Amino acid sequence: MYAIVRTGGKQYKVQKGDVIRVEKMDGKEGDKVTLDDVLLFSDGKTSKIGEKASAKITAEVIEQGRDKKVVIFKKRRRQNSRRKGGHRQHKTVLRITDVKAA
């Protein structure tokens, strides 16, 4: 049994027991969250797509953290002008605890 879920503008294929890193979600470590935006649900025999794919996906928040740093470097040639910065995106680590049809 698996499902394709959309969260944070990205799509993830999830099964029971999977650990995924998604964009920041509300919740503390140990909280249970429900992923509502299911795009596809398959139980191995049949697949449901779109609005028919109503499935219930529950997950547990493992960690609230930040991603690796992305270095931003801007330079204007022959101007002796340089600027260096960075960005670390907030991430939530989820463990999928249950995938079932609604």
N, C-alpha and C positions, 0 to 999 in steps of 0.2 A: 504494500500500500504506500503510495506516495502522493504528494500534492505539489503544485507550483503556486507560490504565494508571492504577492507583491507587498513590499514594505519599504518605505524610504525611497521610493522611485526606482527600486531595483527588484528583480525577480529571483527567487530562490527555489530550487527543488529540494523538498524536505521529506524525510522519513522519520519514523519514531527512533529516537536515540541520536539523531544528528545534532552537531554543534555548529551554529552559524554565527557570523559577525555581521550585524546589521547597523544601519544608521541609528543614532541615539533615540531610545524610547524611554518613556516614563517608567519608573519602578526601581525598587532597591534590589540588592542581591537576595535571592531566595523567593522573590515574588513570582506569582503565576500571571502570565499574560496570554491573551487570545489573539491570534492572527486572523482577521476577518476577511481580508481581500484575497479570496481563493480564486485563481484563474483556471486551474485544472485539477481534477481529483481522479485518481485511478486506483482500483482495488485489485488489479492484476487481470481481471476478466473484462471489465468495462471501464470506459473513461467518460467523464462528464466535463464539459467545457463551458465556460461562461457562467451565466446566471444559474444554470442547472448544477454547477459544481459546488453547491452549498455543502461545505464540509466544516468540521470544527477542528481547529488546530490549536493545541495548547502548548505553551512553552514555559520554561523556568529561566529567570534571569540569573546567569552565572556571574557576570561581571559587568560593571560600568567602567569604561576606560577610554583611552585615546589611541588612535592609530599611529603608524609610523610618521615621522616628520617628512613633509614634502618641502624641498628647498626651492625658494623662488629667488632667482638671480636676474637682475636687469642691468644692462650695460649699454651706454651710448658710446659708440666707437669714436675715437679721436676727441672726446670731450672730457676725459678724465672723470667720468661720472659712472659710479657703480652703486647698486643698492642690493643688499642681500636680506632676505627675510625667510620666514618659514610658516608652516601651517600644520596643525595636528587636528584631524577630524575626530569628534566624539563618536564612540562606537559602543554598542551593547552586544554582549555575547549571550546567545540563547541556546538552551538545550531543548530540543523538541521532545515533549513527554507523551503526546498522544495525537494521532491523526485518525479521525473517524468521520464517516458520512453523517450528515445531519438529517 
